[in-house]
Amino acid sequence: MSVSDEEIAFAVELFSGLGSLSTRKMMGGLCIYHDGTIFALLMSDGQLYLKGAGDFREVLESEGCRRWTYEREGAKRKPTAMPYWTMPEAGMDNPDVAVDWARRALAHL
C-alpha cells in the first residue's frame, strides 16, 4: 500500500508555511523535505512522523509522541527503532502548529 495523492496533498498543505518543500515516495510512504533536508515521513497508514535528533527527541517524548519502530525480517526479529516520532496531535489539523513543530525538528538536524 502506498500514500494516495490526497494524503500527499494534505501533507504538503500542512507544511506549506515552511516554503521550499519537496517530497519523494519511498517504501510505501512519503519523505518530506525542506530545502533538501528530510524532516518528516508520511506512512501509508496516514501516520505522520517528525525526525527527532539531539535534545528534540526528549521534547517529542515529553509531548507523548511515539517513536517509529518496526520488526525486520529474519531469525532474530528484534524491533528496530528509527529516529522519527509521531507528530503531536495538535499539529495534525493546524498548519501553524505543524510548521512550528517542523521548524523545531529542522533546527535539531
PyMOL commands that set and color helices and strands:
alter all, ss='L'
color gray80, all
select helices_A, chain A and resi 5-14+16-18+56-62+89-91+95-107
alter helices_A, ss='H'
color red, helices_A
select strands_A, chain A and resi 21-26+29-34+37-42+48-51+67-71+79-86
alter strands_A, ss='S'
color yellow, strands_A
deselect
rebuild
show_as cartoon
